[in-house]
Amino acid sequence: MAGGAAVSADHSNAYTHLMDPRRKWYNNRRLMALNAWILLLLITSSTNGFDGSMVNGLQSLPQWESYFNFPTKSRLGLLSAIQNIGALAGYPFAPYLSDGIGRKPTVFIGALIMCIATVVQTAAQSVGMFIGARFLIGFGLTFAANAAPMLVTELSYPKYRAALTSTYNSLWYSGSIIAAWATFGTFKINSTWSWRIPSALQALPSVLQILLIWFVPESPRYLVSKGKEERALKTLAYYHADGNQDDPLVRYEFEEIKSAIEFDRTVAGNIGWKSFFSSPGNRKRVRIIIAIAFFSQWSGNGLVSYYLNKVLSAMGIVDPTTQLLINGILNIWNLGWALLASSMVERFGRRVLFLTSAGLMALFLSLQTVCFARFRITGDFPAAHAALAFIFLFYAAYDLAFTPLIITYTLEILPYNIRAKGFNIFNFTISVALIFNQYVNPIAFDALTWKYYIVYCVWIGFEGVFLYFFVIETKNRTLEETAALFDGATDEIVDSAAAHAGVTDDLVGEEKGSESHIDGSMEK
């Protein structure tokens, strides 16, 4: 069993000594260009966030409810869940496209499908048409959401990789903010355009990607895996060293990518679906990936994310304008905390953020439950207002880790040859958890009201125990070295890369000593 408590990573990775300290994201034109292309990939998450908040906001619009004949609880559950059902339909194909034709074309295909789907959704004349469009949105999102974050983490300048990858999921809230304020702004339109305008706005990120994705460089890892090593080296050199192919950083990156991919192919056997269960390292990866995917959706956040209007109504806040205003403010609050946490992932480390997040979520959800119960039992409105305050505090705690880190951690512990498939497992697990939430939460909440929160309070306690024992620290490591931790291969990959790149033994010594410390703490 992994003894997470003993794990530390207070070393500096080899890249630290090879990077030009004068090269910053704000003073190097090629880094600025690279980050601009990465931003185009990051907004994929905005499309997903837009959808969740839009569905939340539309339920507060009388025009939407009346047009679709006041959906029943089961129909409301289907309207919310159908996007994730569409995502399930795309999962069998997404990793094969990402690994087969490349990350970049896969993002384009997903964006194109989503654009078509939002046109259908905006023009919907019936519930069936609206549901079908949302199915297609989920189907297209599967392809874009599989490829885009992988391309972000595989393209980023090493110093900024963790922060940029963590920003991907944090920008879920940017789409959510646009949707929340769009529904708030169109609330007074006394026609179907009150919900058609927010539906049309959902296409904006996808339109930008269709127009600009071909200017984005392809993943150097993908290019090496396809035997296009010269092109991969040119890409690394152009963006990471101003075109200098002999730069020590570029040479080390390039050789480490080659060493890691070769190790996975010839030694670890990390090829195909069976490999996820054929080695102890991969079984550890799958266990962690599935767990944090479920935790990200089953921590009580699903109640507010998709059914805020029901929660607020149960608290006595029934005015639609007030509900929409709270929804908009909550999303701005979440974005701020998530981006702050994204900037801290290398400073504090993954374990500290995960454990702090779980502990504070348990505290604030318990206090929210107490206040909510007092209001339902006694009608005490100050208690309802306190419960609303604890919703905001709960989300601040959630955003410390479960917004920025779940994708970052999943991608960095997976070696390249199984990264697309492993990330597919992660996304599939989230969709299953969401479908459960969207069908069960409204029914259980109507039946149990505040008592339903107790279930999540207990569950978060279990999450904290799991995270303590199984999550290992990965801060200050390269992408290849982090993935190799679970196979005990960091020494081999670092030695091979250093030898081919001409890096001194003193430099790799820090890495090898640190790996021995971590490997020893993982075994009990």
Solvent accessible surface area in square Angstrom, and as a share of the most:
residue,aa,sasa,rsa
1,M,122,0.55
2,A,3,0.03
3,G,3,0.03
4,G,0,0.00
5,A,55,0.43
6,A,63,0.49
7,V,13,0.07
8,S,43,0.28
9,A,2,0.02
10,D,127,0.66
11,H,19,0.09
12,S,46,0.30
13,N,18,0.09
14,A,1,0.01
15,Y,9,0.03
16,T,70,0.41
17,H,99,0.44
18,L,31,0.15
19,M,34,0.15
20,D,38,0.20
21,P,106,0.67
22,R,187,0.68
23,R,26,0.10
24,K,52,0.22
25,W,141,0.49
26,Y,127,0.48
27,N,86,0.44
28,N,20,0.10
29,R,205,0.75
30,R,75,0.27
31,L,0,0.00
32,M,81,0.36
33,A,40,0.31
34,L,0,0.00
35,N,30,0.15
36,A,55,0.42
37,W,58,0.20
38,I,0,0.00
39,L,97,0.48
40,L,12,0.06
41,L,0,0.00
42,L,6,0.03
43,I,32,0.16
44,T,1,0.00
45,S,4,0.03
46,S,8,0.05
47,T,2,0.01
48,N,51,0.26
49,G,0,0.00
50,F,6,0.03
51,D,2,0.01
52,G,0,0.00
53,S,3,0.02
54,M,0,0.00
55,V,8,0.05
56,N,6,0.03
57,G,1,0.01
58,L,1,0.00
59,Q,7,0.03
60,S,12,0.08
61,L,0,0.00
62,P,67,0.42
63,Q,31,0.14
64,W,6,0.02
65,E,57,0.25
66,S,57,0.37
67,Y,70,0.27
68,F,6,0.02
69,N,123,0.63
70,F,133,0.55
71,P,28,0.17
72,T,89,0.52
73,K,108,0.46
74,S,75,0.49
75,R,98,0.36
76,L,18,0.09
77,G,1,0.01
78,L,52,0.26
79,L,3,0.02
80,S,1,0.01
81,A,0,0.00
82,I,17,0.08
83,Q,6,0.03
84,N,7,0.04
85,I,55,0.28
86,G,0,0.00
87,A,9,0.07
88,L,49,0.25
89,A,38,0.30
90,G,0,0.00
91,Y,16,0.06
92,P,80,0.51
93,F,111,0.46
94,A,0,0.00
95,P,0,0.00
96,Y,115,0.44
97,L,47,0.23
98,S,0,0.00
99,D,29,0.15
100,G,40,0.38
101,I,78,0.40
102,G,0,0.00
103,R,0,0.00
104,K,25,0.10
105,P,28,0.18
106,T,0,0.00
107,V,0,0.00
108,F,48,0.20
109,I,57,0.29
110,G,0,0.00
111,A,0,0.00
112,L,74,0.37
113,I,36,0.18
114,M,2,0.01
115,C,18,0.11
116,I,96,0.49
117,A,0,0.00
118,T,3,0.02
119,V,102,0.59
120,V,48,0.28
121,Q,0,0.00
122,T,21,0.12
123,A,48,0.37
124,A,0,0.00
125,Q,121,0.54
126,S,56,0.36
127,V,23,0.13
128,G,51,0.50
129,M,73,0.33
130,F,3,0.01
131,I,24,0.12
132,G,34,0.33
133,A,0,0.00
134,R,1,0.00
135,F,67,0.28
136,L,64,0.32
137,I,1,0.00
138,G,0,0.00
139,F,47,0.19
140,G,0,0.00
141,L,12,0.06
142,T,5,0.03
143,F,7,0.03
144,A,0,0.00
145,A,19,0.15
146,N,0,0.00
147,A,0,0.00
148,A,0,0.00
149,P,0,0.00
150,M,0,0.00
151,L,0,0.00
152,V,0,0.00
153,T,2,0.01
154,E,0,0.00
155,L,4,0.02
156,S,6,0.04
157,Y,1,0.00
158,P,23,0.15
159,K,94,0.40
160,Y,33,0.12
161,R,14,0.05
162,A,3,0.02
163,A,34,0.27
164,L,32,0.16
165,T,1,0.00
166,S,0,0.00
167,T,25,0.15
168,Y,8,0.03
169,N,24,0.12
170,S,0,0.00
171,L,23,0.12
172,W,48,0.17
173,Y,12,0.04
174,S,26,0.16
175,G,2,0.02
176,S,2,0.01
177,I,29,0.14
178,I,92,0.47
179,A,0,0.00
180,A,0,0.00
181,W,80,0.28
182,A,15,0.11
183,T,0,0.00
184,F,57,0.24
185,G,56,0.54
186,T,12,0.07
187,F,27,0.11
188,K,158,0.67
189,I,61,0.31
190,N,145,0.74
191,S,51,0.33
192,T,36,0.21
193,W,138,0.48
194,S,0,0.00
195,W,0,0.00
196,R,21,0.08
197,I,62,0.32
198,P,0,0.00
199,S,0,0.00
200,A,46,0.36
201,L,56,0.28
202,Q,1,0.00
203,A,16,0.12
204,L,100,0.50
205,P,20,0.12
206,S,1,0.00
207,V,59,0.34
208,L,86,0.43
209,Q,1,0.00
210,I,40,0.20
211,L,118,0.59
212,L,67,0.33
213,I,0,0.00
214,W,133,0.47
215,F,129,0.54
216,V,1,0.01
217,P,18,0.11
218,E,9,0.04
219,S,0,0.00
220,P,1,0.01
221,R,11,0.04
222,Y,16,0.06
223,L,1,0.00
224,V,10,0.06
225,S,18,0.12
226,K,95,0.40
227,G,60,0.58
228,K,94,0.40
229,E,67,0.30
230,E,120,0.54
231,R,114,0.42
232,A,0,0.00
233,L,19,0.09
234,K,103,0.44
235,T,19,0.11
236,L,3,0.01
237,A,1,0.01
238,Y,99,0.38
239,Y,27,0.10
240,H,2,0.01
241,A,3,0.02
242,D,71,0.37
243,G,38,0.37
244,N,76,0.39
245,Q,65,0.29
246,D,116,0.60
247,D,20,0.10
248,P,74,0.46
249,L,0,0.00
250,V,0,0.00
251,R,64,0.23
252,Y,0,0.00
253,E,2,0.01
254,F,12,0.05
255,E,11,0.05
256,E,0,0.00
257,I,0,0.00
258,K,60,0.25
259,S,17,0.11
260,A,9,0.07
261,I,5,0.03
262,E,91,0.41
263,F,21,0.09
264,D,6,0.03
265,R,103,0.38
266,T,91,0.53
267,V,95,0.54
268,A,29,0.23
269,G,39,0.38
270,N,0,0.00
271,I,105,0.53
272,G,24,0.23
273,W,95,0.33
274,K,178,0.75
275,S,5,0.03
276,F,0,0.00
277,F,135,0.56
278,S,80,0.52
279,S,24,0.16
280,P,84,0.53
281,G,5,0.05
282,N,1,0.00
283,R,117,0.43
284,K,45,0.19
285,R,0,0.00
286,V,14,0.08
287,R,91,0.33
288,I,3,0.01
289,I,1,0.00
290,I,62,0.32
291,A,12,0.09
292,I,0,0.00
293,A,0,0.00
294,F,48,0.20
295,F,4,0.02
296,S,0,0.00
297,Q,26,0.12
298,W,61,0.21
299,S,0,0.00
300,G,4,0.04
301,N,7,0.04
302,G,5,0.04
303,L,2,0.01
304,V,8,0.04
305,S,28,0.18
306,Y,16,0.06
307,Y,4,0.01
308,L,3,0.02
309,N,25,0.13
310,K,45,0.19
311,V,0,0.00
312,L,0,0.00
313,S,49,0.31
314,A,13,0.10
315,M,1,0.00
316,G,30,0.29
317,I,24,0.12
318,V,102,0.58
319,D,69,0.36
320,P,45,0.28
321,T,44,0.25
322,T,51,0.30
323,Q,12,0.05
324,L,2,0.01
325,L,69,0.35
326,I,18,0.09
327,N,8,0.04
328,G,0,0.00
329,I,83,0.42
330,L,7,0.03
331,N,9,0.05
332,I,89,0.45
333,W,84,0.29
334,N,4,0.02
335,L,34,0.17
336,G,44,0.42
337,W,85,0.30
338,A,0,0.00
339,L,67,0.33
340,L,86,0.43
341,A,2,0.02
342,S,3,0.02
343,S,73,0.47
344,M,45,0.20
345,V,1,0.01
346,E,54,0.24
347,R,170,0.62
348,F,95,0.40
349,G,0,0.00
350,R,0,0.00
351,R,21,0.08
352,V,79,0.46
353,L,11,0.06
354,F,0,0.00
355,L,53,0.26
356,T,57,0.33
357,S,0,0.00
358,A,4,0.03
359,G,45,0.43
360,L,61,0.30
361,M,0,0.00
362,A,29,0.22
363,L,90,0.45
364,F,34,0.14
365,L,2,0.01
366,S,46,0.29
367,L,67,0.33
368,Q,3,0.01
369,T,9,0.05
370,V,98,0.56
371,C,23,0.14
372,F,0,0.00
373,A,11,0.08
374,R,132,0.48
375,F,22,0.09
376,R,112,0.41
377,I,119,0.60
378,T,86,0.50
379,G,40,0.39
380,D,39,0.20
381,F,110,0.46
382,P,94,0.59
383,A,8,0.06
384,A,1,0.00
385,H,106,0.47
386,A,36,0.28
387,A,0,0.00
388,L,31,0.15
389,A,53,0.41
390,F,40,0.17
391,I,1,0.00
392,F,35,0.15
393,L,66,0.33
394,F,4,0.02
395,Y,6,0.02
396,A,9,0.07
397,A,2,0.01
398,Y,14,0.05
399,D,0,0.00
400,L,30,0.15
401,A,0,0.00
402,F,0,0.00
403,T,5,0.03
404,P,0,0.00
405,L,0,0.00
406,I,4,0.02
407,I,10,0.05
408,T,1,0.00
409,Y,0,0.00
410,T,0,0.00
411,L,0,0.00
412,E,0,0.00
413,I,0,0.00
414,L,0,0.00
415,P,7,0.04
416,Y,15,0.06
417,N,23,0.12
418,I,0,0.00
419,R,2,0.01
420,A,0,0.00
421,K,23,0.10
422,G,0,0.00
423,F,1,0.00
424,N,9,0.04
425,I,30,0.15
426,F,1,0.00
427,N,20,0.10
428,F,98,0.41
429,T,7,0.04
430,I,26,0.13
431,S,3,0.02
432,V,57,0.33
433,A,0,0.00
434,L,19,0.09
435,I,30,0.15
436,F,93,0.39
437,N,3,0.02
438,Q,1,0.00
439,Y,77,0.29
440,V,50,0.29
441,N,1,0.00
442,P,1,0.01
443,I,94,0.48
444,A,17,0.13
445,F,8,0.03
446,D,57,0.30
447,A,81,0.62
448,L,78,0.39
449,T,25,0.14
450,W,47,0.17
451,K,105,0.45
452,Y,16,0.06
453,Y,2,0.01
454,I,81,0.41
455,V,84,0.48
456,Y,14,0.05
457,C,26,0.16
458,V,107,0.61
459,W,75,0.26
460,I,1,0.01
461,G,39,0.38
462,F,101,0.42
463,E,0,0.00
464,G,20,0.19
465,V,88,0.51
466,F,23,0.09
467,L,0,0.00
468,Y,90,0.34
469,F,66,0.27
470,F,29,0.12
471,V,1,0.00
472,I,0,0.00
473,E,9,0.04
474,T,0,0.00
475,K,37,0.16
476,N,45,0.23
477,R,4,0.01
478,T,3,0.01
479,L,2,0.01
480,E,8,0.03
481,E,0,0.00
482,T,0,0.00
483,A,3,0.02
484,A,5,0.04
485,L,2,0.01
486,F,14,0.06
487,D,43,0.22
488,G,46,0.44
489,A,3,0.03
490,T,0,0.00
491,D,44,0.23
492,E,95,0.43
493,I,5,0.03
494,V,0,0.00
495,D,56,0.29
496,S,36,0.23
497,A,0,0.00
498,A,7,0.05
499,A,80,0.62
500,H,124,0.55
501,A,21,0.16
502,G,64,0.62
503,V,19,0.11
504,T,91,0.53
505,D,119,0.62
506,D,125,0.65
507,L,20,0.10
508,V,8,0.05
509,G,37,0.36
510,E,78,0.35
511,E,0,0.00
512,K,71,0.30
513,G,47,0.45
514,S,16,0.10
515,E,6,0.03
516,S,72,0.47
517,H,97,0.44
518,I,0,0.00
519,D,36,0.19
520,G,49,0.47
521,S,16,0.10
522,M,9,0.04
523,E,128,0.57
524,K,168,0.71
